[in-house]
Structures are given as C-alpha cells and as structure tokens.
Amino acid sequence: MPLAEGRRRTAALAVRGTFLPIGLALGSFAGGIVASVFGWRTWLAAAAAAIACVAVVAAVAVPRREVTVPGAPESGAWSDQNDVPR
C-alpha cells in the first residue's frame, strides 16, 4: 500500500521541498544568535527539547498500522509451527 498517490504525494513533496531549506536557514541563523548570547549548550538543549516535543506529538498523532508480510507465519518467527528439531 503506497503512502500517498497523485495530488497528495505532489503536495507533500512540495511542502517538504519548501520548508526544508527554510528550516535549515532559520535553524542556522537562530543557532548562531542563541549560541553567541547563551552558549552552545543552551542551543543544544533547546534543539533536543524541540525534537523531543515533535517525537511525542508524532507518537500521539500518527495512527499505527499493522504491517503484514505475505507468506510469513502469523504467530512470529519463533512459533511452534516452524520445523525446529527438539
């Protein structure tokens, strides 16, 4: 199952292509200012806190999907259904 098709994929790639360079530029600019005023450790802590917040929001907001592999046993690789000598 593809993640997105057609117009949705085009829109997603356009948003990524627009905001990635903007984020890199703003991050470099803000990092220089914060590091010169407060020190590099403060900038590192602020970046780590922002990444942690994004990770928490993504864990809560992104729905989970079950991934099935065709031909794989349903109960796992170490199930009793496998031919394991005893």
C-alpha positions as CSV (number, residue, x, y, z in Angstrom):
1,M,0.0,0.0,0.0
2,P,1.6,3.3,-1.1
3,L,1.8,6.1,1.4
4,A,0.3,8.7,-1.0
5,E,-0.6,8.9,-4.6
6,G,-1.2,11.6,-7.2
7,R,-2.0,15.0,-5.9
8,R,-1.4,14.1,-2.2
9,R,2.1,12.9,-3.0
10,T,2.8,16.0,-5.1
11,A,1.5,18.3,-2.3
12,A,3.6,16.5,0.4
13,L,6.8,16.8,-1.7
14,A,6.1,20.5,-2.4
15,V,5.6,21.2,1.3
16,R,8.8,19.3,2.2
17,G,10.7,21.0,-0.6
18,T,9.5,24.4,0.5
19,F,10.0,24.2,4.3
20,L,13.2,22.1,4.5
21,P,15.5,24.9,3.2
22,I,13.6,27.5,5.2
23,G,14.0,25.4,8.4
24,L,17.7,24.9,7.7
25,A,18.3,28.6,7.2
26,L,16.3,29.6,10.2
27,G,18.0,27.0,12.4
28,S,21.4,28.1,11.4
29,F,20.5,31.8,12.0
30,A,18.8,31.2,15.3
31,G,21.5,28.8,16.4
32,G,24.2,31.4,15.8
33,I,22.3,34.0,17.8
34,V,21.4,31.7,20.7
35,A,24.9,30.2,20.9
36,S,26.5,33.7,20.9
37,V,24.1,35.0,23.6
38,F,23.6,32.0,25.8
39,G,26.2,29.5,24.8
40,W,26.2,26.4,22.6
41,R,24.9,24.2,25.4
42,T,21.7,26.2,25.6
43,W,21.1,25.9,21.9
44,L,21.8,22.1,22.1
45,A,19.3,21.8,24.9
46,A,16.7,23.8,23.1
47,A,17.1,21.7,19.9
48,A,16.9,18.5,21.9
49,A,13.7,19.7,23.7
50,A,12.1,20.6,20.3
51,I,13.0,17.2,18.9
52,A,11.5,15.5,22.0
53,C,8.3,17.5,21.6
54,V,8.0,16.6,17.9
55,A,8.6,12.9,18.8
56,V,5.8,13.0,21.4
57,V,3.3,14.7,19.1
58,A,4.1,12.2,16.3
59,A,3.7,9.3,18.6
60,V,0.3,10.5,19.7
61,A,-1.0,11.9,16.4
62,V,0.2,9.4,13.8
63,P,-2.1,6.4,13.6
64,R,-0.5,3.0,13.9
65,R,-0.8,0.4,11.1
66,E,-0.2,-3.3,11.2
67,V,2.3,-4.4,8.6
68,T,1.8,-7.9,7.2
69,V,4.4,-9.8,5.2
70,P,2.9,-12.2,2.6
71,G,4.0,-15.7,3.4
72,A,5.2,-15.0,6.9
73,P,3.7,-17.1,9.8
74,E,1.2,-15.1,11.8
75,S,2.5,-16.1,15.2
76,G,6.1,-15.0,14.6
77,A,9.4,-16.5,13.6
78,W,9.9,-18.4,16.8
79,S,6.5,-20.1,16.8
80,D,5.8,-23.8,17.3
81,Q,4.7,-24.0,13.6
82,N,8.3,-23.9,12.4
83,D,10.4,-27.0,11.8
84,V,12.7,-26.8,14.8
85,P,14.4,-30.0,15.9
86,R,13.6,-30.9,19.5
